[in-house]
Amino acid sequence: MKHPKETQHGLLAGADLAILANVTEALAEIQHGSITLVVQDARVIQMEVLKKIRFNEATHINTTSSGSIDYNALKDGVNKQIACALAGMKFGQITFQIKQARIAQVERLEKQRFPDLEGIHGDGI
């Protein structure tokens, strides 16, 4: 069941627009690293950013020079990837692995909660 404010893409309207803006901004600044979104109760509650600096010849390439990154295309692509990764998730994490200023991999770790289950001795799992 969708959350009352959930859009067709699985994102919450309003607050998630700010989240998408933060993720897109972080992606524009990272050459190598990762961005992890933490989900609790079907809402993104935290963003972790890991920026790696690689010391090689490619380090000297400026990706913000004209024509190398289309910011609008990046934003549209990221919004779709986040929406797909968050679809139906109640608890878990989504990690975007970034290589050469592009999303190379999306990892989705979904947690399931079973509050009604008890162990042999009456304790929880």
Residue pairs with C-beta under 8 A, 6 or more apart in sequence:
2 10
3 12
3 42
3 43
5 12
5 13
5 14
6 12
6 13
6 42
7 13
7 83
9 79
9 80
9 83
9 84
9 87
10 83
10 84
10 86
10 87
10 88
10 89
11 20
11 82
11 83
11 86
12 42
12 43
15 43
16 44
19 37
19 44
19 47
20 75
20 78
20 79
20 82
22 47
23 35
23 37
23 47
23 78
23 82
23 96
24 71
24 74
24 75
24 78
24 79
26 35
26 47
26 49
27 35
27 74
27 78
27 96
27 98
27 101
27 103
28 64
28 69
28 71
28 74
29 51
30 49
30 51
30 98
30 101
31 51
31 52
31 53
31 54
31 59
31 63
31 98
31 100
31 101
32 51
32 52
32 53
32 54
32 98
32 99
32 100
33 49
33 50
33 51
33 52
33 98
34 48
34 49
34 50
34 95
34 96
34 97
34 98
35 47
35 48
35 49
35 50
35 95
35 96
35 98
36 47
36 48
36 50
36 93
36 94
36 95
36 96
37 44
37 46
37 47
37 82
37 85
37 86
37 93
37 94
37 95
38 44
38 45
38 46
38 47
38 48
38 93
39 45
39 86
39 89
39 90
39 91
39 92
39 93
39 94
40 91
41 90
41 91
42 89
42 90
44 86
53 59
58 100
62 68
63 69
63 101
69 101
77 103
78 103
81 96
81 103
81 106
82 94
85 94
85 106
85 108
86 94
89 108
89 110
90 110
90 113
91 110
91 111
91 112
91 113
92 108
92 109
92 110
92 111
93 107
93 108
93 109
94 106
94 107
94 108
94 109
95 106
95 107
95 109
96 103
96 105
96 106
97 103
97 104
97 105
97 106
97 107
98 104
114 125
117 124
117 125
118 124
118 125
119 125
